Amino acid sequence: MILHTLTLTFDRSRPIHGPAPELRTFFVTKFAEYAELHRQDADTFIHRYPVVQCKMIRDVPTVIGINEGAVFLKQLADESREIQLGPGTYRIAEHDISMREEEFGLSDTIHSYEFATPWVAFTQENYKRFYLLTGKPARDEFVQKILVDTILSLSKSLGYDVPVPVSCDTNLHFQKDRLKGVSVMTFTGKFQVNFQIPDYLGIGKSVSQGFGAVRRIFREIRKG
């Protein structure tokens, strides 16, 4: 399936101070207004998967729009190339906007990815199950299953039926992080999967908070 994406980045030469909450609030508020004007789309995935995601990629504030979210970001940029965050005004230049049509779904090629932002993988129940496992092989197998389940859940939210099994291998490391003031376990590192995921798409939990952004690092050989 093809996903239409639009990526907005902001010039490093004028840093946005404390961007995460303010940037997120700005775009979430604007998108809510946009969605209200397009309520005929209410039963699409627009309300099930965050189609506008704000995140920090290598210390650069970045906003990703997927399908309806891409249309919204393009309209916003066309109407005004400036955004107001607190007392500051920040300009969106033409070179800050990247529009693409990208493949999403199963592939006969194994693709390698890394997490550009930490992945929030577990529910509280799975967090406890992970800690009860002993030995790296058992934990790796458990995390791989969760990653496959996460990709299947994302596919369902985007209206994509996965025709054959997803297989993956991981080289991930867990760490403690904080989400809304609460300590959580997150993962960083690399994984390989027979699945195409556009760069910086968020997977897992709290993607609207900037977690779980993936980035392809190179293409692997064809399966078989």
PAKOLKE-589469 format. One record per residue: residue in three letters; y, z, x of N, C-alpha, C, O in turn. Coordinates in steps of 0.2 Angstrom, whole numbers, padded with zeros to 4 digits, always signed. Example, Ala and Ser with C-alpha at 12.3 -4.5 7.8 and 13.67 -1.06 7.14 Angstrom:
2
Ala-0028+0039+0066-0022+0039+0062-0016+0039+0066-0017+0042+0071
Ser-0011+0035+0064-0005+0036+0068+0000+0039+0064+0006+0040+0067
This chain:
224
Met-0006+0000+0004+0000+0000+0000+0006+0000+0004+0006+0003+0010
Ile+0012-0003+0002+0018-0003+0005+0023+0002+0003+0024+0003-0003
Leu+0025+0006+0008+0031+0011+0006+0037+0008+0009+0038+0006+0014
His+0042+0009+0004+0049+0007+0006+0052+0013+0009+0053+0018+0005
Thr+0055+0013+0015+0058+0019+0018+0065+0017+0021+0066+0012+0023
Leu+0069+0023+0021+0075+0022+0024+0077+0028+0028+0076+0034+0025
Thr+0079+0028+0034+0080+0034+0038+0087+0034+0040+0090+0029+0042
Leu+0090+0040+0039+0097+0041+0041+0097+0046+0047+0094+0051+0046
Thr+0101+0044+0052+0101+0049+0058+0109+0050+0059+0113+0046+0057
Phe+0111+0055+0062+0118+0057+0063+0119+0057+0071+0115+0059+0075
Asp+0125+0055+0073+0127+0054+0080+0127+0060+0083+0130+0065+0081
Arg+0123+0060+0089+0123+0066+0093+0130+0068+0096+0131+0074+0097
Ser+0135+0063+0096+0141+0065+0099+0145+0070+0095+0150+0073+0098
Arg+0143+0070+0089+0147+0075+0085+0141+0080+0081+0140+0078+0076
Pro+0139+0085+0085+0134+0089+0082+0136+0092+0075+0141+0094+0074
Ile+0131+0092+0071+0131+0096+0064+0129+0103+0066+0123+0104+0067
His+0134+0108+0065+0132+0114+0067+0128+0118+0061+0130+0117+0055
Gly+0122+0121+0063+0118+0124+0058+0116+0119+0052+0117+0120+0046
Pro+0113+0113+0054+0113+0108+0049+0107+0109+0044+0108+0106+0038
Ala+0102+0112+0046+0096+0112+0041+0097+0114+0034+0096+0110+0030
Pro+0100+0120+0033+0101+0122+0026+0106+0118+0023+0106+0116+0017
Glu+0112+0117+0026+0118+0113+0023+0116+0106+0022+0117+0103+0016
Leu+0113+0103+0026+0111+0096+0026+0106+0095+0020+0107+0090+0016
Arg+0101+0099+0020+0096+0099+0014+0099+0100+0008+0098+0097+0003
Thr+0104+0105+0007+0107+0106+0001+0111+0101-0002+0111+0099-0008
Phe+0115+0097+0003+0119+0092+0001+0114+0086-0002+0116+0084-0007
Phe+0109+0084+0002+0105+0078-0001+0101+0080-0007+0100+0076-0011
Val+0098+0086-0007+0094+0088-0013+0099+0088-0019+0097+0086-0025
Thr+0105+0091-0019+0110+0091-0024+0111+0084-0027+0111+0082-0033
Lys+0113+0080-0022+0115+0073-0023+0109+0069-0027+0110+0065-0031
Phe+0103+0070-0024+0097+0067-0027+0095+0069-0034+0093+0065-0038
Ala+0096+0076-0035+0095+0078-0042+0100+0075-0047+0098+0073-0052
Glu+0106+0074-0045+0111+0070-0049+0108+0063-0050+0109+0060-0056
Tyr+0106+0060-0045+0103+0053-0045+0097+0052-0050+0097+0048-0054
Ala+0093+0057-0049+0086+0057-0053+0088+0058-0060+0085+0055-0065
Glu+0093+0062-0062+0095+0064-0069+0097+0057-0072+0096+0056-0078
Leu+0100+0053-0068+0102+0046-0071+0097+0041-0072+0098+0036-0075
His+0091+0043-0069+0085+0038-0069+0079+0042-0072+0073+0041-0069
Arg+0080+0045-0078+0075+0049-0080+0069+0045-0083+0063+0048-0085
Gln+0070+0039-0084+0064+0034-0086+0058+0035-0081+0053+0033-0082
Asp+0060+0037-0075+0055+0037-0069+0052+0044-0069+0049+0046-0064
Ala+0053+0048-0074+0051+0055-0074+0044+0056-0072+0042+0061-0069
Asp+0039+0052-0074+0032+0053-0073+0029+0049-0067+0023+0049-0067
Thr+0034+0047-0063+0031+0044-0056+0031+0050-0051+0032+0056-0053
Phe+0029+0048-0045+0028+0053-0040+0034+0056-0038+0034+0061-0034
Ile+0040+0054-0040+0046+0056-0038+0047+0064-0039+0050+0067-0035
His+0043+0067-0044+0044+0074-0045+0038+0078-0042+0037+0084-0042
Arg+0033+0074-0039+0027+0077-0036+0027+0077-0028+0024+0082-0025
Tyr+0030+0073-0025+0031+0073-0018+0038+0072-0016+0041+0067-0019
Pro+0041+0076-0012+0048+0075-0010+0050+0068-0007+0048+0067-0001
Val+0053+0064-0011+0055+0058-0008+0061+0057-0004+0063+0052-0002
Val+0065+0063-0004+0070+0064+0001+0069+0070+0005+0068+0075+0003
Gln+0068+0069+0012+0066+0074+0016+0071+0075+0022+0073+0070+0025
Cys+0074+0081+0023+0078+0082+0029+0075+0086+0034+0071+0091+0033
Lys+0075+0084+0040+0072+0087+0046+0076+0086+0052+0080+0082+0053
Met+0074+0090+0057+0077+0089+0064+0072+0086+0068+0066+0089+0070
Ile+0074+0080+0071+0069+0076+0075+0072+0076+0082+0077+0073+0083
Arg+0070+0080+0087+0072+0080+0094+0080+0082+0093+0084+0079+0097
Asp+0081+0087+0089+0088+0090+0089+0093+0085+0085+0099+0087+0085
Val+0090+0080+0082+0095+0075+0078+0093+0076+0071+0088+0075+0069
Pro+0099+0078+0067+0098+0078+0060+0096+0072+0057+0099+0067+0058
Thr+0090+0072+0053+0087+0065+0051+0085+0066+0043+0082+0071+0041
Val+0087+0061+0039+0085+0061+0032+0081+0055+0031+0083+0049+0033
Ile+0075+0056+0028+0070+0051+0026+0070+0050+0019+0069+0055+0015
Gly+0070+0044+0016+0069+0042+0009+0063+0038+0009+0063+0033+0012
Ile+0059+0039+0004+0053+0035+0002+0054+0032-0005+0055+0036-0010
Asn+0053+0026-0005+0053+0022-0012+0060+0024-0016+0065+0022-0013
Glu+0059+0028-0021+0065+0029-0025+0070+0033-0020+0076+0032-0021
Gly+0067+0037-0016+0072+0041-0011+0076+0036-0007+0081+0037-0005
Ala+0072+0030-0005+0076+0025+0000+0081+0022-0004+0087+0021-0002
Val+0080+0020-0011+0085+0017-0015+0091+0022-0016+0097+0020-0015
Phe+0090+0028-0017+0095+0033-0017+0099+0034-0011+0105+0033-0011
Leu+0096+0034-0005+0100+0035+0001+0104+0028+0003+0110+0029+0005
Lys+0101+0023+0001+0105+0016+0002+0111+0016-0003+0116+0014+0000
Gln+0110+0018-0009+0116+0018-0013+0121+0023-0011+0127+0022-0011
Leu+0119+0029-0009+0123+0034-0006+0127+0032+0000+0134+0033+0000
Ala+0124+0028+0004+0127+0026+0010+0132+0020+0009+0137+0019+0012
Asp+0130+0016+0004+0135+0010+0002+0141+0013-0002+0146+0010-0001
Glu+0140+0018-0006+0146+0021-0009+0151+0025-0005+0157+0025-0006
Ser+0148+0028+0000+0152+0032+0005+0149+0033+0011+0143+0035+0011
Arg+0152+0031+0017+0149+0032+0023+0151+0039+0026+0150+0040+0032
Glu+0153+0044+0022+0154+0050+0025+0151+0056+0020+0150+0055+0014
Ile+0149+0061+0023+0146+0067+0020+0150+0073+0022+0152+0074+0027
Gln+0151+0077+0017+0155+0083+0018+0150+0089+0019+0146+0091+0014
Leu+0150+0093+0024+0146+0099+0025+0150+0104+0027+0153+0105+0033
Gly+0151+0109+0022+0156+0114+0024+0163+0112+0025+0165+0107+0022
Pro+0166+0114+0031+0173+0111+0033+0172+0105+0036+0178+0102+0037
Gly+0167+0102+0038+0166+0096+0042+0165+0090+0038+0161+0090+0033
Thr+0167+0084+0040+0166+0078+0038+0162+0074+0043+0164+0073+0049
Tyr+0156+0071+0041+0152+0067+0046+0151+0060+0043+0149+0059+0037
Arg+0152+0055+0048+0152+0048+0046+0145+0045+0047+0142+0047+0052
Ile+0142+0041+0043+0136+0038+0043+0138+0030+0046+0141+0027+0042
Ala+0136+0029+0052+0138+0022+0054+0132+0017+0052+0127+0020+0051
Glu+0133+0011+0053+0128+0006+0051+0122+0007+0055+0117+0006+0053
His+0123+0008+0062+0117+0009+0066+0113+0015+0065+0108+0016+0068
Asp+0116+0019+0061+0112+0026+0059+0107+0024+0053+0103+0029+0051
Ile+0107+0019+0050+0103+0017+0044+0097+0012+0046+0099+0007+0049
Ser+0091+0014+0045+0085+0010+0047+0081+0009+0040+0078+0014+0038
Met+0080+0003+0038+0076+0002+0032+0070-0002+0034+0071-0007+0038
Arg+0064+0000+0031+0058-0003+0033+0054-0004+0027+0054+0000+0022
Glu+0049-0008+0027+0043-0009+0023+0037-0007+0027+0035-0011+0032
Glu+0033-0002+0026+0028+0001+0030+0022+0002+0026+0021+0004+0021
Glu+0016+0001+0030+0010+0001+0027+0008+0009+0027+0009+0013+0031
Phe+0005+0011+0021+0002+0017+0020-0005+0017+0018-0006+0013+0013
Gly-0010+0020+0021-0017+0019+0018-0022+0018+0024-0021+0018+0030
Leu-0028+0018+0021-0034+0017+0026-0033+0011+0030-0030+0006+0028
Ser-0036+0011+0036-0036+0006+0041-0042+0005+0044-0046+0010+0045
Asp-0044-0001+0047-0050-0002+0051-0048+0000+0058-0052-0002+0063
Thr-0042+0002+0060-0040+0004+0066-0039+0012+0066-0036+0014+0061
Ile-0041+0015+0072-0039+0022+0072-0032+0023+0075-0031+0020+0081
His-0028+0026+0072-0021+0027+0074-0020+0035+0077-0023+0039+0074
Ser-0016+0035+0082-0015+0042+0085-0008+0044+0083-0003+0040+0083
Tyr-0007+0050+0081-0001+0053+0079+0000+0060+0083-0004+0063+0085
Glu+0007+0062+0082+0008+0069+0084+0013+0072+0079+0016+0068+0075
Phe+0013+0078+0079+0018+0082+0074+0024+0082+0077+0025+0086+0082
Ala+0029+0079+0075+0036+0079+0077+0039+0086+0075+0044+0088+0078
Thr+0037+0089+0070+0039+0095+0067+0033+0099+0065+0028+0096+0063
Pro+0032+0106+0066+0026+0109+0065+0023+0108+0058+0027+0107+0053
Trp+0017+0108+0058+0013+0107+0051+0011+0113+0048+0008+0117+0051
Val+0013+0114+0042+0011+0120+0038+0005+0118+0034+0005+0115+0029
Ala-0001+0120+0037-0008+0118+0035-0011+0122+0029-0014+0119+0025
Phe-0010+0128+0029-0014+0133+0026-0011+0136+0020-0005+0138+0020
Thr-0015+0137+0014-0013+0142+0009-0015+0149+0012-0018+0149+0017
Gln-0013+0154+0009-0015+0161+0011-0022+0162+0011-0025+0165+0016
Glu-0026+0159+0007-0033+0159+0007-0036+0156+0013-0041+0159+0016
Asn-0034+0150+0014-0037+0146+0020-0035+0149+0027-0038+0149+0032
Tyr-0029+0153+0027-0027+0156+0033-0032+0162+0034-0033+0163+0040
Lys-0034+0165+0029-0039+0171+0030-0045+0168+0033-0049+0171+0037
Arg-0048+0162+0030-0054+0159+0031-0054+0157+0039-0059+0158+0042
Phe-0048+0154+0041-0047+0152+0048-0048+0158+0053-0052+0157+0058
Tyr-0045+0163+0051-0046+0169+0056-0053+0172+0056-0054+0175+0061
Leu-0056+0171+0051-0063+0174+0051-0068+0170+0055-0073+0172+0056
Leu-0066+0163+0056-0071+0159+0060-0071+0161+0067-0065+0163+0070
Thr-0076+0160+0070-0077+0162+0077-0078+0156+0081-0083+0152+0079
Gly-0075+0155+0087-0076+0149+0091-0072+0143+0090-0070+0142+0084
Lys-0070+0139+0095-0066+0134+0094-0069+0128+0090-0065+0125+0086
Pro-0075+0126+0091-0078+0121+0087-0077+0122+0079-0076+0117+0076
Ala-0079+0128+0077-0079+0130+0070-0072+0129+0067-0070+0127+0062
Arg-0067+0132+0071-0060+0131+0069-0057+0124+0069-0054+0122+0065
Asp-0059+0120+0074-0057+0113+0074-0060+0110+0068-0056+0106+0065
Glu-0066+0111+0067-0069+0107+0061-0065+0109+0055-0064+0105+0050
Phe-0064+0115+0054-0060+0118+0048-0053+0115+0047-0051+0112+0042
Val-0050+0114+0053-0043+0111+0053-0043+0104+0051-0039+0101+0048
Gln-0048+0100+0054-0049+0093+0053-0051+0092+0045-0048+0087+0042
Lys-0055+0096+0042-0056+0096+0035-0049+0097+0031-0048+0093+0026
Ile-0045+0102+0033-0039+0103+0030-0034+0097+0030-0031+0095+0026
Leu-0034+0094+0036-0030+0088+0037-0032+0082+0033-0028+0079+0030
Val-0039+0081+0033-0041+0076+0028-0039+0077+0021-0037+0073+0017
Asp-0040+0083+0019-0038+0085+0012-0031+0084+0011-0029+0082+0005
Thr-0027+0086+0016-0019+0085+0015-0018+0077+0014-0013+0076+0010
Ile-0021+0073+0018-0020+0066+0018-0022+0063+0011-0018+0059+0008
Leu-0027+0066+0008-0030+0064+0002-0025+0066-0004-0024+0062-0008
Ser-0022+0072-0003-0018+0075-0008-0011+0071-0008-0008+0069-0013
Leu-0009+0069-0002-0003+0065-0001-0004+0058-0004+0000+0056-0008
Ser-0010+0055-0003-0011+0049-0006-0011+0049-0014-0008+0044-0017
Lys-0014+0054-0016-0014+0055-0024-0007+0055-0026-0005+0052-0031
Ser-0003+0059-0023+0004+0060-0025+0008+0053-0025+0013+0052-0029
Leu+0006+0049-0020+0010+0043-0020+0006+0037-0024+0008+0031-0024
Gly+0001+0039-0028-0002+0034-0032-0007+0029-0028-0008+0024-0031
Tyr-0009+0032-0022-0014+0027-0018-0021+0030-0019-0022+0036-0017
Asp-0026+0026-0021-0033+0028-0021-0036+0026-0015-0036+0021-0012
Val-0039+0031-0012-0042+0031-0005-0050+0028-0007-0054+0032-0009
Pro-0051+0022-0005-0058+0019-0006-0064+0021-0002-0069+0021-0005
Val-0063+0023+0004-0068+0025+0008-0066+0032+0012-0060+0033+0012
Pro-0071+0035+0015-0069+0042+0018-0064+0041+0023-0064+0036+0027
Val-0060+0046+0024-0055+0047+0029-0059+0051+0035-0061+0056+0033
Ser-0058+0049+0041-0061+0053+0047-0055+0054+0052-0051+0050+0053
Cys-0056+0060+0055-0050+0062+0060-0053+0066+0065-0059+0069+0065
Asp-0049+0066+0071-0051+0070+0076-0044+0074+0078-0039+0070+0077
Thr-0044+0080+0080-0038+0083+0081-0038+0087+0088-0043+0089+0091
Asn-0032+0087+0091-0030+0091+0097-0024+0095+0095-0019+0094+0098
Leu-0025+0101+0091-0019+0104+0089-0019+0112+0091-0025+0114+0093
His-0014+0115+0091-0013+0121+0093-0009+0125+0088-0004+0123+0086
Phe-0012+0131+0086-0008+0135+0081-0003+0140+0084-0004+0142+0090
Gln+0002+0141+0080+0007+0146+0083+0010+0149+0076+0009+0147+0071
Lys+0014+0155+0078+0017+0158+0072+0024+0155+0071+0028+0153+0076
Asp+0026+0154+0065+0033+0152+0064+0035+0156+0058+0032+0160+0055
Arg+0042+0154+0056+0045+0158+0050+0047+0152+0045+0050+0147+0047
Leu+0045+0154+0039+0047+0150+0033+0050+0154+0028+0047+0158+0025
Lys+0057+0153+0027+0060+0157+0022+0060+0165+0023+0059+0169+0019
Gly+0060+0166+0030+0060+0173+0032+0053+0176+0032+0052+0182+0034
Val+0047+0172+0031+0041+0175+0030+0037+0172+0036+0038+0166+0038
Ser+0033+0176+0040+0029+0173+0045+0023+0169+0043+0019+0171+0038
Val+0022+0163+0046+0017+0158+0044+0014+0155+0050+0017+0155+0055
Met+0008+0153+0049+0004+0149+0054+0006+0142+0054+0005+0139+0048
Thr+0008+0139+0059+0009+0131+0059+0005+0128+0065+0003+0132+0070
Phe+0005+0122+0065+0001+0118+0070+0005+0113+0073+0009+0110+0070
Thr+0005+0112+0080+0008+0106+0083+0002+0103+0087-0003+0105+0088
Gly+0004+0097+0090-0001+0093+0094-0002+0086+0091+0002+0083+0088
Lys-0008+0084+0092-0010+0077+0091-0016+0076+0087-0020+0081+0087
Phe-0017+0070+0083-0023+0069+0079-0024+0062+0079-0019+0058+0080
Gln-0030+0060+0078-0032+0053+0077-0035+0052+0070-0039+0056+0068
Val-0033+0046+0067-0036+0046+0060-0036+0038+0058-0032+0034+0060
Asn-0041+0036+0054-0041+0029+0052-0037+0028+0046-0039+0026+0040
Phe-0031+0030+0047-0026+0030+0041-0019+0028+0044-0017+0030+0050
Gln-0015+0024+0040-0008+0023+0043-0003+0027+0039-0003+0027+0033
Ile+0001+0030+0043+0006+0035+0040+0013+0033+0043+0014+0033+0049
Pro+0018+0031+0039+0025+0029+0042+0028+0035+0046+0027+0041+0045
Asp+0031+0033+0051+0034+0038+0056+0039+0043+0052+0043+0041+0047
Tyr+0038+0049+0053+0042+0055+0051+0041+0057+0043+0044+0061+0041
Leu+0036+0053+0040+0034+0056+0034+0031+0063+0035+0027+0064+0039
Gly+0033+0067+0030+0030+0074+0030+0024+0075+0027+0023+0072+0021
Ile+0019+0079+0030+0013+0080+0026+0012+0088+0026+0014+0091+0031
Gly+0008+0090+0021+0006+0097+0021+0011+0101+0017+0014+0098+0012
Lys+0012+0107+0018+0016+0111+0014+0023+0111+0017+0024+0110+0023
Ser+0028+0112+0012+0035+0113+0014+0038+0107+0018+0042+0108+0022
Val+0036+0101+0016+0039+0095+0019+0047+0095+0017+0050+0092+0021
Ser+0049+0097+0011+0056+0097+0010+0060+0102+0014+0066+0101+0014
Gln+0057+0106+0018+0060+0111+0022+0060+0108+0030+0062+0111+0034
Gly+0057+0102+0030+0057+0098+0037+0051+0099+0041+0050+0097+0046
Phe+0045+0102+0038+0039+0103+0041+0035+0097+0041+0035+0093+0036
Gly+0030+0097+0045+0024+0092+0045+0026+0085+0046+0023+0080+0044
Ala+0032+0083+0049+0034+0076+0051+0029+0073+0056+0028+0076+0061
Val+0026+0068+0055+0021+0064+0059+0025+0058+0063+0029+0055+0060
Arg+0022+0057+0069+0025+0051+0072+0019+0048+0076+0016+0051+0080
Arg+0019+0041+0075+0014+0038+0079+0015+0037+0086+0021+0036+0088
Ile+0010+0038+0090+0011+0038+0097+0008+0032+0101+0011+0030+0106
Phe+0003+0029+0098+0001+0023+0101-0005+0020+0096-0007+0024+0092
Arg-0007+0014+0097-0012+0011+0093-0019+0011+0096-0019+0010+0102
Glu-0024+0013+0093-0030+0013+0096-0034+0007+0094-0032+0002+0091
Ile-0040+0006+0097-0044+0000+0096-0047+0000+0089-0047+0005+0086
Arg-0049-0006+0087-0052-0007+0081-0058-0003+0080-0062-0003+0085
Lys-0060-0001+0074-0066+0003+0073-0072-0002+0074-0072-0008+0072
Gly-0078+0001+0076-0084-0003+0077-0084-0008+0083-0089-0012+0084
